[in-house]
Amino acid sequence: MDATLFSLYFSALVAVYLLPGPDMALVVATGASRGVRMALVTSLGIALSRGMHVFMSGLGLAALMAAHPVLLDVVRWGGAAYLLFLAWQVLRADMRVDTTQGAEGSAASGFTRGLLTNLLNPKALMFCGLFLPQFVAPERGPVLLQFVWLGAILVAVGFAFDAIYAVLAARLSRRVRSASPFRKWLLPTVFVLLAGRLVAS
């Protein structure tokens, strides 16, 4: 890929990650309510899911869903149900890290939330399926390797932005002490809003 085309690809990714979306909302809400560490772990889960979406779009799953809207609806409603389950689960639990459970268990739950929230969003898969092929050309070499290269950049840039959002949200939350009584409602509210957005889309 020449420098001009790469600059276009990179700029498009930056523009996408600057726009508010479900991943940004999840990372910001997690950073504000549970701290930067948990938000970064959640971001790692989102990053893995993005990599899986790149892989699936390379296999043609995005095109299959576009051709069969029923499959898209199944994933969409499944994702919405999962988000509502998360909202209910978080409301029942303490929003702070459970010291009796240990950091490993808490990190695993944050990672899983990030992974499944993004993975069950069909829009993320459709984005990869529609966006990446525009920058792939058979004359530039093996198509699979191009997908791997472009996908790696997509995942790395996305994680970098998520990490920035996580740090900023956690720091802002610490400064706004007056909002602390409402922090436990922030994450479940975001889950419910994301579920509604997914169903309405």
N, C-alpha and C positions, 0 to 999 in steps of 0.2 A: 504493500500500500504506500503510495507516494505521500509526501508531507502534507500536501493540500487536502487530500481526502482524509488523512488521519486527523488533521486539525478540525475538519468538519465533523467527523465522528466524535471526537473528544468534546467539542463545543456543544454538540447536541446532547451528549450525556450530562454535561454540567447543567444545561438548561433544564433537563428532565428532573435532575436531583434537586434543583433549586425550587421547583414547584411543589407546593404542599400536596401531600398524598398520604395514603394509608401507612406506608413504612415510616415516613417522617413523623406522623402523628403518634405511632406506636413508640418510636424511640424517644421522642420528646416527653410523652406522658410517663414512660418508664423512668427516664432520667429525672423528671421532676418529682415523682412519687417514691422511687426506690433507689435513686442514686446513680452515679455515673458508671459504677462497676456493672450493675445489673443491666443498664442500658447498652453497654458495650457488648456484654454477653448476648443480649437480644439481637444486637446488630450482627453478630457472628452467625446467628441462626438465619437471619434475613439474607446474609451474604451467601450462605450455603444454598438456600432456596433459589436465589437468583442464578447461581451456577447450574442448578438442576433445571431451571427454566430454559437456560441457554442450551443445555444438552437435549431437552425434550423438543425444543423448537428445531434443533438440528435434525432430529429424528422425524420431524414432520407432524408432531402431535398438535401443534398450534393450527396447522392447516386442516387437520382432521376435525378439530373442534369447530373451526370456522365453517366447515362443510356440514357438520352435524350439530346444530344449535342445542339439541337435547343434552348432549354431553356437557356443553358449556353451562347449561342451567343446573345440571346435577352438581358440578363443581361449585358453582356460584351459591346455591342453596346450602350445600354442605359447608362451605366456608362461613356463611352467615350463621349457621347453627353452631359452629365451633366458636365463633366470636362471642355469641350470646352465652355459651357455656363458660367461656373464660371470664366474662363479666360477672356471672353468678359465682364462679369459683373464687375470684379475687375479692368479691364483697364478703364472702364467708371467712376469708383469711385475713390475717394482719398484714397491712401493706409493708411493714418493715421486714427486713430479712430475719427469719426465725433462727435465732442463735442456737436453739436446741437441735434444729435440723442440720445445721452445718452449711458451710458455703457451697460445698459440692452439689448438694441437693437443690439449693436455691438457684445456683448457676444452671443446672440442668433444666429446671422449669423455665427459666428465662430464655434459654437457648431454644427450647422446644416451642415456646410461644412465638418467638421470632420466625422460626422455620415454618411452622404450620400456618401462621397468619398470612405469610407471603405465598406459601406454596398453594394454599387453597383460594388464592385470588386469581381467577382466570384471566383478568386483565394483564397481570404481570407476564403470563405465558404468551398471550396474544401480542403484547408489546415486543417481546423478543422475537416472535415469529414474523412480525411485520417490519421491525426496525433493522435487525441484523442482516437479512438478505440484501438490503440496499447497498451494503458495503462489501459484499462477497461477489467475487468474479472468478469463474473457472480458469481464465487465462493467467491469474496471479498465483496459481498453485492449487494444491489439494483443498477442496472446499471444507472438509472437516477440520483441517489445521487452521484455516481462516476463522471458522466458528470458535475454535478453542482460543485463539489469540484475541479476537474481538470480545469474546465472553469473559476472558480473564481481566481485560481492561474494564469492562462493564461492572464486574463484581468489585474490583479494587477501587474504582472511583466511587461506587455506591457506598462501600464500607467507609471510605474516607469521609464522605459527607455525613453518614450516620454517626460516626465517631465525633465529629464536630458538633452536631446537633445534641448528642448525648451530654457532652461536656458543658455546653452552653445552658441546656435545660437544667442540669443538676446545679450549676453555679447560681443561676437565676432563682431556682427554688430555695436555695439556702439563704439568699438575700431577702426574699419576700417572706418573712416570718409570719406575717398576718394571714397568709394563705394556707399555713400548715394544717389547720383543722379540716380543710377541704381536700387535702392531698390524697386521702384514702379513696375519695370518690372519682378522682381524675382518670385513673386507668380503666375502671369498669365503664365509665361514661364514654371513653374513647372507643372501647370495644363495641358498645351498643351502637354508637354513631357509625362505626365502620361496617357493622352488620347491616344497618339500614342503607348505607351507601352501596353496599354490594348487591343487596336485593333490588334496589331501585335502578341500578345501572343496566 
